[in-house]
């Protein structure tokens, strides 16, 4: 089973997933996020919607966003 098949199996248990851009983007090169139910957030590359998905807990996602907004993390 390749990562795409494994990903599809893992996401199937979450039901209807509504992906949205994490922030405004241009040219289709976006990070998308979705609530996966419970306390999980999914993150994926909009250019590869069938590709791998990173899952992260809501509290960790909020902490990550706070660090970005504070300038503690340098984005490339």
VOGU-3710 file (C-alpha; in Angstrom, 3 decimals, decimal comma):
1> xxxxxxxxxx> 0,000/0,000/0,000  1,536/3,352/-0,989  1,131/6,546/1,066  -1,898/7,630/-0,997  -3,818/4,433/-0,275  -2,866/4,521/3,387  -3,888/8,185/3,574  -7,296/7,443/2,022  -7,909/4,677/4,537  -6,962/6,885/7,465
11> xxxxxxxxxx> -9,089/9,833/6,318  -12,126/7,686/5,501  -12,888/7,275/9,194  -13,323/11,025/9,581  -16,342/11,298/7,262  -17,003/14,523/5,353  -13,810/16,602/5,412  -13,936/20,261/4,365  -10,487/21,553/3,448  -9,750/25,289/3,434
21> xxxxxxxxxx> -6,626/27,359/2,761  -4,680/27,980/5,961  -4,279/31,579/4,812  -4,766/33,510/1,561  -2,514/32,136/-1,148  -1,644/32,839/-4,742  -1,001/30,547/-7,673  -2,496/27,459/-6,036  0,534/26,765/-3,818  -1,365/26,599/-0,536
31> xxxxxxxxxx> -1,384/24,696/2,688  -4,883/23,481/3,454  -6,311/22,614/6,861  -9,375/20,700/7,990  -10,979/19,677/11,236  -10,844/15,895/11,353  -13,203/15,473/14,252  -12,459/15,311/17,903  -9,239/17,101/18,699  -7,361/16,620/15,398
41> xxxxxxxxxx> -6,460/19,059/12,622  -5,324/17,832/9,203  -2,765/19,719/7,089  -2,047/18,993/3,408  -0,520/20,479/0,264  -3,209/21,846/-2,076  -1,124/20,801/-5,100  -1,331/17,143/-3,982  -4,793/16,685/-2,411  -4,535/12,890/-2,590
51> xxxxxxxxxx> -1,067/12,951/-1,013  0,021/12,718/2,597  -1,796/14,497/5,404  -0,167/15,599/8,643  -2,429/15,334/11,668  -1,902/17,432/14,763  -3,834/17,990/17,975  -5,841/21,215/18,290  -3,787/22,482/21,224  -0,529/21,861/19,362
61> xxxxxxxxxx> -1,970/23,563/16,237  -2,938/26,632/18,281  0,535/26,754/19,849  2,136/26,449/16,387  0,020/29,322/15,027  0,802/31,468/18,069  4,551/30,944/17,540  4,235/31,918/13,876  2,239/35,046/14,714  4,702/36,056/17,421
71> xxxxxx> 7,651/35,776/15,007  9,255/32,956/16,999  9,362/30,798/13,848  10,941/31,966/10,643  8,910/30,973/7,605  10,658/30,309/4,327
//
